[in-house]
Amino acid sequence: MGKLYYVIDIDRCWGCKSCQTACNTEHGYSASDGWPIEVFRVENLASGGEAVCDFLPVLCQHCDAPACLDACPANAIVKRNDGLVYVDEENCSGCGGCAEACSYGAVLLRQTVDGKKKATKCDLCAERRSRGFLPSCDQHCIGEAFRLCDGSEKDKLLSAYRYNWSCGQVVYVSNILFL
């Protein structure tokens, strides 16, 4: 299997946070756990001086050089051949170094049933995908902003957009320069 990419069309994000709600429902996160996907409101002035507002869903970027992986003394974080970064919660010591190292706030420390802390993060719903389903945020996005794809499909998708940015397997695309 080749590398997986998650292309997010920020022009299609309405800021409804259905992706965030779907993720939290799918994985049983509570407000005290934090959010593995956060939708940020970005306000700016357009070139003509008018105010514009956009929304940016931020999740684990599955970085090319993951700081969380380097910060984990228990070797509980791995970057797989498909390019995605995973946390093996059974090997996690709960030290929190990975959460501190993540520039995107995408690694959470979650309280387990036995009272221990374990790192967790977006794995693009690996369990759902193993059963043939889309990641929960993708399936429930009203604006259809998310697209899980392989490298060749990613390249075709990118050709339709004026702007793109990534630091790993998550690629943000837009036809409008908003930042």
Sequence and secondary structure as in RCSB ss.txt:
>XXXX:A:sequence
MGKLYYVIDIDRCWGCKSCQTACNTEHGYSASDGWPIEVFRVENLASGGEAVCDFLPVLCQHCDAPACLDACPAN
AIVKRNDGLVYVDEENCSGCGGCAEACSYGAVLLRQTVDGKKKATKCDLCAERRSRGFLPSCDQHCIGEAFRLCD
GSEKDKLLSAYRYNWSCGQVVYVSNILFL
>XXXX:A:secstr
   EEEEEETTS  S  HHHHHHHHHHT  TTT  SSEEEEEEEE TTS EEEEEEEE    BSS HHHHH TT 
 EEE TTS EEE TTT     HHHHH TTS  EEEE TTS EEEE   SSHHHHHTT   HHHHH TT  EEEEE
HHHHHHHHTT SEEEESBSEEEEESS   
